[in-house]
Amino acid sequence: MTYIGIPAAGRGFLLVFATLIQLMYIYCIIRMIDIKRYKPDLVLTVIMAVSCFIILQMMTMIQQGDLKPSFEIPMVLLCPALLLMLCFVIFQLYHISRWRRQHISAMSVKEAFDKLPAGLMFYSAGGIPVMVNETMQEISREMFAESVRDGETYWKIVRKTMTNDDVPEDKAIVKSGSGKAYSFKNSLLHIKGAEIYELTAVDISDEYELSRKLADGQEKARVLNTRLKALMGTIEYVTMNRELLALKSSLHDNIGQCILIAKRYMYSPESVDKQRMLDFWRDNIRHLTNDEPEEWELPYYVISKEADRLGIKLNIIGELPSASELIPVVDAAISVHIGNTLKHADGTEATVAVKKTADGVEISFTNNGRQPEGEITEKGGLKNLRSQVEGAGGRMEIISQPAFEMKLTLPEP
């Protein structure tokens, strides 16, 4: 079998040309199957590919000298046939490219899935990954120095290394070594009767940094608020002491005037109004002999004012202990109760009920705030209060359910 009109140098070129056309047909068939093109186009393309393959095999065998039939391949037929096959495959590739631009294929979904800025992974109940985008793989390599291989194991590692403990079981916030923070969420989906887990990861570095600064600011504000409250109490005491000092100075001056008037009366009785002198003396003596305490000298005055400043209505039922040994303990208990009502229960009223007993006094502390979610752990103010109560020979009991109540039993000194 020979090539009529084809020089020897052109035979190799034709063989390479036919091979390239055959590869284009193979690619075209694969892409058409992938995008599920119409069956007639696919069948016609397969027929053209088979024809191209037969011609290519014959040209290869002739080139190697293995095929020597009695007929010849004229150049006038061979070249147009290859050109026709080339035009047809280019036409099909053009339609495939146009179809891809106008339709969403599985490959398009995978490409978009990988380009998502958030990490996304779907895995089955056994932990086998179904789909994992590139962002999730990058996050895994950044935090754990390895790619995702098992969904369940990956989620357990995330929960183990999370930086916060007050989040639901399906969420986690993890901070990587580079300083970035990621928020994870694990959801269970039901797709066609099967359980599929969806794990997402979002970069929240900016929000995490802002929340950290906010927490630091709140802590500083809390410290400043505590100092301000202490300062307000100090200012109140300083004001009261200043007023007391002014009262003492005024009384001192008045007594001095009484002595001077009495001295003048002794030397010259007719120069002094005796009745006015006696009235002046009586007024000053009445101030000196008055044992009734001022309002600010009464027990629990400061703590009641503190409750008013904090916006807490303090209800006292019964008579609070007046023994000097018990006043500091009860005062501290009311202060702790007001603080916990405001900070932990978000309440607006604090009630203190006092009941006299044969051995001493029982005091019950309640509020109108929200109820505790579980057992209350004594720390800070409650822990210090228990030490004070037991130091005074009393008992302290904390009741969490069904409603909060703190009971103190104090002995009569």
VOPAGU-2260 file (C-alpha; in pm, 1 decimal, decimal comma):
REM VOPAGU-2260
SITE   aa  ch    i         X         Y         Z
SITE  MET   A    0       0,0       0,0       0,0
SITE  THR   A    1     149,8     335,1     -98,0
SITE  TYR   A    2      68,2     707,3     -75,7
SITE  ILE   A    3       3,5     853,6    -423,0
SITE  GLY   A    4     131,1    1209,1    -445,8
SITE  ILE   A    5     264,0    1221,2     -88,8
SITE  PRO   A    6     640,1    1258,3     -48,2
SITE  ALA   A    7     820,8    1055,6     218,3
SITE  ALA   A    8     885,3    1365,4     435,1
SITE  GLY   A    9     510,9    1436,9     457,4
SITE  ARG   A   10     409,2    1091,2     571,1
SITE  GLY   A   11     535,5    1143,4     926,7
SITE  PHE   A   12     359,8    1480,2     943,4
SITE  LEU   A   13      29,4    1321,9     838,1
SITE  LEU   A   14      72,4    1050,1    1100,5
SITE  VAL   A   15     128,3    1306,4    1378,6
SITE  PHE   A   16    -162,7    1515,0    1247,3
SITE  ALA   A   17    -395,7    1216,1    1254,8
SITE  THR   A   18    -279,4    1125,6    1609,6
SITE  LEU   A   19    -362,2    1475,4    1735,6
SITE  ILE   A   20    -708,6    1455,9    1578,7
SITE  GLN   A   21    -764,6    1119,5    1746,3
SITE  LEU   A   22    -668,6    1262,9    2088,5
SITE  MET   A   23    -906,6    1554,4    2034,5
SITE  TYR   A   24   -1188,5    1309,4    1962,3
SITE  ILE   A   25   -1112,6    1113,5    2279,9
SITE  TYR   A   26   -1119,3    1433,7    2487,2
SITE  CYS   A   27   -1439,9    1543,7    2315,1
SITE  ILE   A   28   -1614,0    1211,0    2391,9
SITE  ILE   A   29   -1510,1    1224,6    2758,8
SITE  ARG   A   30   -1636,4    1581,6    2798,5
SITE  MET   A   31   -1965,7    1498,7    2623,6
SITE  ILE   A   32   -2021,9    1205,0    2858,8
SITE  ASP   A   33   -1936,3    1424,3    3155,9
SITE  ILE   A   34   -2180,6    1701,2    3065,3
SITE  LYS   A   35   -2440,1    1452,6    2935,3
SITE  ARG   A   36   -2471,4    1586,8    2584,5
SITE  TYR   A   37   -2750,5    1473,3    2350,2
SITE  LYS   A   38   -2718,5    1111,0    2238,2
SITE  PRO   A   39   -2719,2    1178,2    1856,5
SITE  ASP   A   40   -2419,5    1412,3    1887,0
SITE  LEU   A   41   -2236,7    1160,4    2102,5
SITE  VAL   A   42   -2306,5     870,8    1861,7
SITE  LEU   A   43   -2191,4    1075,0    1560,0
SITE  THR   A   44   -1876,7    1179,4    1744,2
SITE  VAL   A   45   -1800,0     818,2    1837,4
SITE  ILE   A   46   -1843,6     712,7    1471,5
SITE  MET   A   47   -1604,9     986,2    1356,1
SITE  ALA   A   48   -1357,1     889,4    1627,5
SITE  VAL   A   49   -1366,6     523,2    1520,0
SITE  SER   A   50   -1314,8     624,8    1157,3
SITE  CYS   A   51   -1019,4     842,1    1256,2
SITE  PHE   A   52    -878,6     555,0    1461,2
SITE  ILE   A   53    -902,7     313,6    1164,6
SITE  ILE   A   54    -725,5     558,9     933,1
SITE  LEU   A   55    -458,6     619,2    1196,9
SITE  GLN   A   56    -399,9     245,7    1241,3
SITE  MET   A   57    -371,1     192,3     865,9
SITE  MET   A   58    -125,1     483,9     834,2
SITE  THR   A   59      81,8     344,2    1122,4
SITE  MET   A   60      97,2      -5,1     971,8
SITE  ILE   A   61     190,4     133,8     629,6
SITE  GLN   A   62     464,2     344,9     790,5
SITE  GLN   A   63     603,4      35,0     959,0
SITE  GLY   A   64     563,4    -180,7     646,6
SITE  ASP   A   65     328,6    -428,3     811,7
SITE  LEU   A   66      34,0    -369,3     576,4
SITE  LYS   A   67      66,7    -418,8     200,6
SITE  PRO   A   68    -276,3    -438,3      41,4
SITE  SER   A   69    -330,7    -412,0    -331,9
SITE  PHE   A   70    -500,7     -68,9    -328,5
SITE  GLU   A   71    -347,5     275,7    -278,8
SITE  ILE   A   72    -438,7     586,8     -72,8
SITE  PRO   A   73    -438,8     890,8    -295,2
SITE  MET   A   74    -343,6    1220,8    -129,8
SITE  VAL   A   75    -649,7    1383,1    -285,6
SITE  LEU   A   76    -868,7    1159,7     -59,5
SITE  LEU   A   77    -655,2    1133,1     256,0
SITE  CYS   A   78    -600,8    1500,4     328,1
SITE  PRO   A   79    -966,8    1609,4     283,3
SITE  ALA   A   80   -1076,7    1323,8     509,7
SITE  LEU   A   81    -842,6    1434,6     789,4
SITE  LEU   A   82    -943,2    1798,8     742,4
SITE  LEU   A   83   -1311,7    1700,4     760,2
SITE  MET   A   84   -1252,6    1510,2    1082,6
SITE  LEU   A   85   -1059,2    1804,6    1224,5
SITE  CYS   A   86   -1338,8    2049,3    1141,2
SITE  PHE   A   87   -1598,6    1823,9    1295,7
SITE  VAL   A   88   -1410,4    1778,2    1623,4
SITE  ILE   A   89   -1339,8    2153,4    1645,9
SITE  PHE   A   90   -1711,5    2216,2    1592,3
SITE  GLN   A   91   -1799,6    1976,2    1875,7
SITE  LEU   A   92   -1539,2    2130,8    2109,0
SITE  TYR   A   93   -1683,6    2474,1    2037,6
SITE  HIS   A   94   -2032,3    2356,6    2131,1
SITE  ILE   A   95   -1899,3    2191,1    2448,2
SITE  SER   A   96   -1722,6    2513,2    2548,5
SITE  ARG   A   97   -2034,4    2717,4    2476,1
SITE  TRP   A   98   -2249,5    2474,4    2674,5
SITE  ARG   A   99   -2011,4    2499,0    2972,9
SITE  ARG   A  100   -2040,4    2877,4    2973,0
SITE  GLN   A  101   -2420,5    2861,2    2969,9
SITE  HIS   A  102   -2479,8    2564,4    3202,2
SITE  ILE   A  103   -2370,3    2448,4    3547,2
SITE  SER   A  104   -2194,1    2116,4    3546,4
SITE  ALA   A  105   -2056,8    1899,2    3822,9
SITE  MET   A  106   -1711,9    2038,6    3749,3
SITE  SER   A  107   -1846,0    2393,4    3779,2
SITE  VAL   A  108   -1993,3    2310,0    4118,7
SITE  LYS   A  109   -1660,8    2161,2    4232,6
SITE  GLU   A  110   -1469,1    2468,2    4112,2
SITE  ALA   A  111   -1707,3    2703,7    4290,4
SITE  PHE   A  112   -1694,5    2479,0    4599,1
SITE  ASP   A  113   -1315,1    2508,1    4609,3
SITE  LYS   A  114   -1318,6    2886,2    4562,5
SITE  LEU   A  115   -1547,1    2954,1    4860,2
SITE  PRO   A  116   -1375,6    3189,8    5110,8
SITE  ALA   A  117   -1512,0    2978,6    5398,2
SITE  GLY   A  118   -1402,2    2625,3    5475,3
SITE  LEU   A  119   -1666,0    2364,1    5392,6
SITE  MET   A  120   -1671,3    1986,5    5432,7
SITE  PHE   A  121   -1936,4    1716,8    5402,5
SITE  TYR   A  122   -1872,9    1376,5    5558,1
SITE  SER   A  123   -2075,0    1065,2    5631,5
SITE  ALA   A  124   -2158,2     916,9    5971,7
SITE  GLY   A  125   -1840,8     706,9    5962,2
SITE  GLY   A  126   -1623,4    1015,6    5916,0
SITE  ILE   A  127   -1553,8     948,7    5546,2
SITE  PRO   A  128   -1521,5    1286,7    5365,2
SITE  VAL   A  129   -1769,2    1330,5    5079,6
SITE  MET   A  130   -1656,2    1676,8    4969,4
SITE  VAL   A  131   -1383,6    1898,0    5115,2
SITE  ASN   A  132   -1301,5    2233,2    4961,2
SITE  GLU   A  133    -951,7    2374,1    4936,5
SITE  THR   A  134   -1013,2    2641,9    5201,1
SITE  MET   A  135   -1092,0    2377,9    5464,2
SITE  GLN   A  136    -776,1    2189,3    5368,1
SITE  GLU   A  137    -568,9    2507,8    5405,3
SITE  ILE   A  138    -722,0    2576,1    5748,3
SITE  SER   A  139    -646,3    2218,3    5856,4
SITE  ARG   A  140    -286,2    2242,0    5737,0
SITE  GLU   A  141    -243,9    2579,6    5908,0
SITE  MET   A  142    -375,8    2464,0    6246,1
SITE  PHE   A  143    -284,4    2093,6    6262,0
SITE  ALA   A  144     -10,4    2062,1    5992,4
SITE  GLU   A  145    -204,7    1793,3    5801,9
SITE  SER   A  146    -491,7    1759,0    5556,3
SITE  VAL   A  147    -841,1    1638,7    5641,8
SITE  ARG   A  148    -871,2    1261,7    5618,1
SITE  ASP   A  149   -1148,3    1177,3    5864,1
SITE  GLY   A  150   -1439,0    1412,3    5938,5
SITE  GLU   A  151   -1523,7    1280,9    6286,1
SITE  THR   A  152   -1160,4    1278,9    6400,9
SITE  TYR   A  153   -1110,1    1629,4    6262,8
SITE  TRP   A  154   -1413,8    1761,3    6452,8
SITE  LYS   A  155   -1295,2    1598,9    6778,0
SITE  ILE   A  156    -955,6    1766,7    6739,3
SITE  VAL   A  157   -1124,9    2101,7    6675,7
SITE  ARG   A  158   -1339,4    2066,1    6990,1
SITE  LYS   A  159   -1035,3    1962,2    7192,7
SITE  THR   A  160    -826,6    2264,9    7089,2
SITE  MET   A  161   -1100,9    2531,1    7102,1
SITE  THR   A  162   -1027,4    2847,7    7299,9
SITE  ASN   A  163   -1376,7    2898,8    7448,0
SITE  ASP   A  164   -1582,2    2672,9    7672,8
SITE  ASP   A  165   -1916,7    2856,1    7678,9
SITE  VAL   A  166   -2040,2    2751,2    7332,4
SITE  PRO   A  167   -2290,4    2480,5    7223,6
SITE  GLU   A  168   -2168,3    2132,5    7135,5
SITE  ASP   A  169   -2209,3    2195,1    6761,3
SITE  LYS   A  170   -1984,2    2503,9    6759,2
SITE  ALA   A  171   -1622,5    2587,3    6839,5
SITE  ILE   A  172   -1381,4    2878,9    6811,9
SITE  VAL   A  173   -1018,1    2785,4    6748,2
SITE  LYS   A  174    -715,2    3013,8    6730,9
SITE  SER   A  175    -428,3    2904,4    6507,3
SITE  GLY   A  176     -59,2    2950,8    6568,9
SITE  SER   A  177     -45,2    3239,3    6319,8
SITE  GLY   A  178    -293,4    3438,9    6528,9
SITE  LYS   A  179    -601,1    3379,5    6313,0
SITE  ALA   A  180    -928,8    3272,4    6473,9
SITE  TYR   A  181   -1182,6    3041,9    6307,2
SITE  SER   A  182   -1543,0    2972,8    6399,2
SITE  PHE   A  183   -1655,5    2613,7    6333,3
SITE  LYS   A  184   -2009,7    2479,8    6314,8
SITE  ASN   A  185   -2109,8    2116,6    6270,1
SITE  SER   A  186   -2462,8    2043,8    6139,5
SITE  LEU   A  187   -2646,0    1719,9    6065,4
SITE  LEU   A  188   -2827,8    1707,2    5729,7
SITE  HIS   A  189   -3069,9    1447,0    5596,3
SITE  ILE   A  190   -3022,8    1403,7    5220,1
SITE  LYS   A  191   -3223,1    1131,6    5039,9
SITE  GLY   A  192   -3259,8     932,6    5360,9
SITE  ALA   A  193   -2889,8     946,9    5445,9
SITE  GLU   A  194   -2725,4    1137,2    5731,8
SITE  ILE   A  195   -2458,1    1378,2    5611,6
SITE  TYR   A  196   -2261,5    1609,6    5840,0
SITE  GLU   A  197   -2178,4    1962,0    5724,2
SITE  LEU   A  198   -1875,7    2128,3    5884,5
SITE  THR   A  199   -1809,3    2496,3    5811,5
SITE  ALA   A  200   -1515,0    2715,8    5916,3
SITE  VAL   A  201   -1520,1    3097,0    5891,8
SITE  ASP   A  202   -1230,5    3334,8    5953,7
SITE  ILE   A  203   -1335,2    3561,7    6244,2
SITE  SER   A  204    -992,5    3703,4    6330,0
SITE  ASP   A  205   -1110,1    4066,1    6325,5
SITE  GLU   A  206   -1424,0    3993,5    6529,7
SITE  TYR   A  207   -1224,4    3780,4    6775,6
SITE  GLU   A  208    -971,1    4058,3    6829,8
SITE  LEU   A  209   -1248,5    4313,8    6880,3
SITE  SER   A  210   -1426,1    4088,8    7131,0
SITE  ARG   A  211   -1099,1    4037,2    7319,8
SITE  LYS   A  212   -1043,3    4413,6    7337,5
SITE  LEU   A  213   -1405,4    4456,8    7447,6
SITE  ALA   A  214   -1358,7    4200,3    7724,5
SITE  ASP   A  215   -1042,2    4377,0    7840,6
SITE  GLY   A  216   -1229,0    4708,3    7835,7
SITE  GLN   A  217   -1515,7    4559,8    8035,8
SITE  GLU   A  218   -1273,1    4422,4    8294,0
SITE  LYS   A  219   -1105,5    4761,9    8327,2
SITE  ALA   A  220   -1447,3    4927,4    8353,6
SITE  ARG   A  221   -1546,7    4677,9    8624,1
SITE  VAL   A  222   -1233,0    4757,9    8824,6
SITE  LEU   A  223   -1288,7    5130,2    8779,6
SITE  ASN   A  224   -1654,3    5090,8    8877,6
SITE  THR   A  225   -1554,9    4907,5    9195,5
SITE  ARG   A  226   -1305,9    5178,0    9280,2
SITE  LEU   A  227   -1563,2    5445,4    9204,2
SITE  LYS   A  228   -1815,5    5282,2    9436,8
SITE  ALA   A  229   -1554,0    5264,7    9711,1
SITE  LEU   A  230   -1464,6    5627,4    9644,5
SITE  MET   A  231   -1831,5    5729,8    9664,5
SITE  GLY   A  232   -1861,8    5556,3   10000,1
SITE  THR   A  233   -1541,3    5725,1   10118,5
SITE  ILE   A  234   -1666,7    6063,5   10001,1
SITE  GLU   A  235   -1990,4    6007,2   10190,7
SITE  TYR   A  236   -1801,8    5928,2   10509,7
SITE  VAL   A  237   -1568,2    6224,8   10458,4
SITE  THR   A  238   -1869,5    6453,0   10409,7
SITE  MET   A  239   -2035,3    6321,1   10723,4
SITE  ASN   A  240   -1713,4    6360,5   10924,4
SITE  ARG   A  241   -1671,8    6712,6   10791,4
SITE  GLU   A  242   -2025,4    6800,2   10894,2
SITE  LEU   A  243   -1967,1    6642,7   11235,3
SITE  LEU   A  244   -1646,5    6842,0   11276,4
SITE  ALA   A  245   -1829,1    7163,4   11184,3
SITE  LEU   A  246   -2099,4    7075,3   11438,2
SITE  LYS   A  247   -1841,0    7014,3   11708,0
SITE  SER   A  248   -1664,8    7340,5   11626,1
SITE  SER   A  249   -1993,5    7530,4   11640,8
SITE  LEU   A  250   -2081,8    7367,6   11973,5
SITE  HIS   A  251   -1734,7    7447,0   12105,5
SITE  ASP   A  252   -1775,5    7812,8   12007,7
SITE  ASN   A  253   -2119,8    7827,6   12167,4
SITE  ILE   A  254   -1992,4    7683,2   12497,5
SITE  GLY   A  255   -1707,3    7932,7   12487,8
SITE  GLN   A  256   -1957,9    8216,7   12449,0
SITE  CYS   A  257   -2163,8    8077,5   12738,5
SITE  ILE   A  258   -1856,1    8082,9   12962,8
SITE  LEU   A  259   -1771,0    8439,9   12860,0
SITE  ILE   A  260   -2128,6    8557,4   12925,4
SITE  ALA   A  261   -2130,0    8382,3   13265,5
SITE  LYS   A  262   -1798,0    8541,9   13354,8
SITE  ARG   A  263   -1931,4    8890,0   13265,0
SITE  TYR   A  264   -2245,3    8821,2   13469,9
SITE  MET   A  265   -2031,2    8739,8   13772,6
SITE  TYR   A  266   -1847,4    9072,6   13749,2
SITE  SER   A  267   -2140,1    9288,9   13636,3
SITE  PRO   A  268   -2484,4    9124,8   13673,0
SITE  GLU   A  269   -2671,3    9431,7   13551,8
SITE  SER   A  270   -2486,9    9427,8   13213,7
SITE  VAL   A  271   -2619,5    9083,4   13115,0
SITE  ASP   A  272   -2972,7    8965,3   13042,0
SITE  LYS   A  273   -3003,2    8679,3   13291,1
SITE  GLN   A  274   -3290,0    8503,6   13111,5
SITE  ARG   A  275   -3118,1    8505,2   12772,6
SITE  MET   A  276   -2801,7    8372,8   12938,5
SITE  LEU   A  277   -2994,8    8084,1   13094,2
SITE  ASP   A  278   -3169,7    7998,6   12765,3
SITE  PHE   A  279   -2832,9    7997,2   12589,4
SITE  TRP   A  280   -2693,5    7757,8   12849,1
SITE  ARG   A  281   -2997,4    7527,6   12826,4
SITE  ASP   A  282   -2964,9    7498,0   12445,0
SITE  ASN   A  283   -2600,9    7397,1   12461,8
SITE  ILE   A  284   -2657,4    7153,9   12747,6
SITE  ARG   A  285   -2940,8    6991,7   12551,4
SITE  HIS   A  286   -2701,1    6928,8   12258,5
SITE  LEU   A  287   -2445,2    6776,6   12490,4
SITE  THR   A  288   -2689,3    6544,3   12666,1
SITE  ASN   A  289   -2878,3    6425,0   12351,8
SITE  ASP   A  290   -2803,1    6049,0   12302,2
SITE  GLU   A  291   -3031,4    5996,7   11998,7
SITE  PRO   A  292   -2809,7    5889,4   11701,7
SITE  GLU   A  293   -2813,3    6071,2   11368,9
SITE  GLU   A  294   -2945,6    5895,7   11057,7
SITE  TRP   A  295   -2596,7    5827,1   10921,2
SITE  GLU   A  296   -2497,1    5669,9   11256,3
SITE  LEU   A  297   -2770,2    5404,1   11232,5
SITE  PRO   A  298   -2663,0    5045,8   11139,2
SITE  TYR   A  299   -2697,6    4939,7   10771,7
SITE  TYR   A  300   -2738,2    5303,8   10659,1
SITE  VAL   A  301   -2448,4    5286,2   10410,4
SITE  ILE   A  302   -2556,8    4954,4   10257,0
SITE  SER   A  303   -2910,6    5082,8   10201,3
SITE  LYS   A  304   -2770,2    5388,1   10024,3
SITE  GLU   A  305   -2551,0    5160,6    9810,8
SITE  ALA   A  306   -2859,0    4961,8    9704,2
SITE  ASP   A  307   -3031,8    5285,1    9599,8
SITE  ARG   A  308   -2729,9    5391,5    9393,0
SITE  LEU   A  309   -2723,4    5055,0    9213,2
SITE  GLY   A  310   -3095,9    5067,1    9133,9
SITE  ILE   A  311   -3185,2    4775,9    9364,4
SITE  LYS   A  312   -3493,0    4802,6    9584,1
SITE  LEU   A  313   -3395,7    4663,3    9925,7
SITE  ASN   A  314   -3690,7    4513,3   10116,6
SITE  ILE   A  315   -3628,2    4449,0   10487,3
SITE  ILE   A  316   -3885,4    4224,4   10656,8
SITE  GLY   A  317   -3841,3    4216,6   11030,8
SITE  GLU   A  318   -3577,6    4382,2   11248,8
SITE  LEU   A  319   -3211,6    4341,6   11159,1
SITE  PRO   A  320   -2970,2    4247,0   11441,2
SITE  SER   A  321   -2845,1    4543,7   11640,8
SITE  ALA   A  322   -2567,8    4365,8   11831,3
SITE  SER   A  323   -2229,1    4514,8   11744,1
SITE  GLU   A  324   -2084,0    4162,8   11691,6
SITE  LEU   A  325   -2344,4    4075,2   11425,4
SITE  ILE   A  326   -2378,5    4407,4   11240,2
SITE  PRO   A  327   -2057,5    4361,7   11027,6
SITE  VAL   A  328   -2160,6    4006,8   10928,4
SITE  VAL   A  329   -2516,7    4100,2   10829,8
SITE  ASP   A  330   -2394,3    4414,8   10656,1
SITE  ALA   A  331   -2149,8    4207,5   10447,0
SITE  ALA   A  332   -2425,2    3951,8   10369,0
SITE  ILE   A  333   -2661,0    4224,6   10243,2
SITE  SER   A  334   -2379,7    4374,2   10030,9
SITE  VAL   A  335   -2299,4    4035,3    9870,0
SITE  HIS   A  336   -2669,3    3966,3    9810,9
SITE  ILE   A  337   -2720,5    4303,5    9638,3
SITE  GLY   A  338   -2416,2    4248,0    9416,1
SITE  ASN   A  339   -2522,9    3895,2    9313,3
SITE  THR   A  340   -2880,5    4011,0    9248,0
SITE  LEU   A  341   -2751,1    4274,8    9008,5
SITE  LYS   A  342   -2467,2    4079,7    8844,2
SITE  HIS   A  343   -2588,5    3719,5    8822,7
SITE  ALA   A  344   -2969,3    3733,2    8849,1
SITE  ASP   A  345   -3037,6    4062,8    8666,4
SITE  GLY   A  346   -3287,9    4141,3    8942,0
SITE  THR   A  347   -3428,4    4472,5    9060,4
SITE  GLU   A  348   -3542,7    4376,5    9412,5
SITE  ALA   A  349   -3352,6    4213,4    9698,4
SITE  THR   A  350   -3548,4    4087,2    9998,3
SITE  VAL   A  351   -3406,4    4024,1   10346,0
SITE  ALA   A  352   -3641,8    3844,7   10587,2
SITE  VAL   A  353   -3541,2    3832,1   10955,6
SITE  LYS   A  354   -3684,8    3582,7   11203,6
SITE  LYS   A  355   -3605,4    3575,0   11573,5
SITE  THR   A  356   -3535,0    3233,2   11729,1
SITE  ALA   A  357   -3465,9    3106,7   12079,1
SITE  ASP   A  358   -3092,7    3080,5   12012,0
SITE  GLY   A  359   -3044,6    3384,8   11790,6
SITE  VAL   A  360   -3171,8    3498,9   11452,7
SITE  GLU   A  361   -3240,2    3346,1   11108,7
SITE  ILE   A  362   -3205,7    3565,7   10798,7
SITE  SER   A  363   -3331,4    3465,8   10452,4
SITE  PHE   A  364   -3204,4    3639,3   10135,9
SITE  THR   A  365   -3406,8    3618,4    9808,2
SITE  ASN   A  366   -3447,7    3824,6    9488,8
SITE  ASN   A  367   -3681,0    3867,1    9190,5
SITE  GLY   A  368   -3418,4    3782,7    8926,1
SITE  ARG   A  369   -3380,9    3476,8    8706,3
SITE  GLN   A  370   -3333,8    3139,5    8869,4
SITE  PRO   A  371   -2995,8    2959,3    8871,4
SITE  GLU   A  372   -2942,9    2701,2    8596,7
SITE  GLY   A  373   -2756,9    2462,9    8827,5
SITE  GLU   A  374   -2579,1    2431,6    9159,3
SITE  ILE   A  375   -2412,8    2755,7    9271,4
SITE  THR   A  376   -2038,2    2739,2    9327,5
SITE  GLU   A  377   -1925,9    2950,1    9620,9
SITE  LYS   A  378   -1640,8    3178,7    9524,6
SITE  GLY   A  379   -1543,3    3538,2    9575,8
SITE  GLY   A  380   -1804,1    3718,5    9787,6
SITE  LEU   A  381   -1997,7    3406,1    9893,3
SITE  LYS   A  382   -1680,3    3227,3    9998,9
SITE  ASN   A  383   -1561,5    3522,2   10207,5
SITE  LEU   A  384   -1909,9    3563,6   10356,4
SITE  ARG   A  385   -1914,1    3200,3   10471,0
SITE  SER   A  386   -1584,8    3259,1   10652,7
SITE  GLN   A  387   -1731,7    3563,4   10830,7
SITE  VAL   A  388   -2051,1    3379,1   10927,9
SITE  GLU   A  389   -1868,0    3074,5   11061,3
SITE  GLY   A  390   -1620,1    3303,2   11238,9
SITE  ALA   A  391   -1916,0    3457,3   11423,3
SITE  GLY   A  392   -2037,6    3108,8   11525,2
SITE  GLY   A  393   -2318,4    3093,4   11266,6
SITE  ARG   A  394   -2419,2    2872,9   10971,7
SITE  MET   A  395   -2472,0    2955,8   10604,2
SITE  GLU   A  396   -2684,3    2757,4   10354,5
SITE  ILE   A  397   -2723,1    2815,9    9977,2
SITE  ILE   A  398   -3035,9    2679,0    9802,3
SITE  SER   A  399   -3027,4    2675,0    9418,5
SITE  GLN   A  400   -3349,4    2493,9    9323,3
SITE  PRO   A  401   -3634,5    2551,5    9268,2
SITE  ALA   A  402   -3543,5    2913,3    9349,2
SITE  PHE   A  403   -3237,9    3086,3    9487,9
SITE  GLU   A  404   -3227,5    3144,9    9864,1
SITE  MET   A  405   -2943,1    3214,5   10105,4
SITE  LYS   A  406   -3002,4    3141,8   10475,1
SITE  LEU   A  407   -2791,6    3264,9   10766,6
SITE  THR   A  408   -2833,1    3135,1   11121,6
SITE  LEU   A  409   -2656,2    3361,3   11370,7
SITE  PRO   A  410   -2635,4    3311,6   11749,1
SITE  GLU   A  411   -2731,0    3584,4   11991,7
SITE  PRO   A  412   -2408,0    3728,5   12141,3
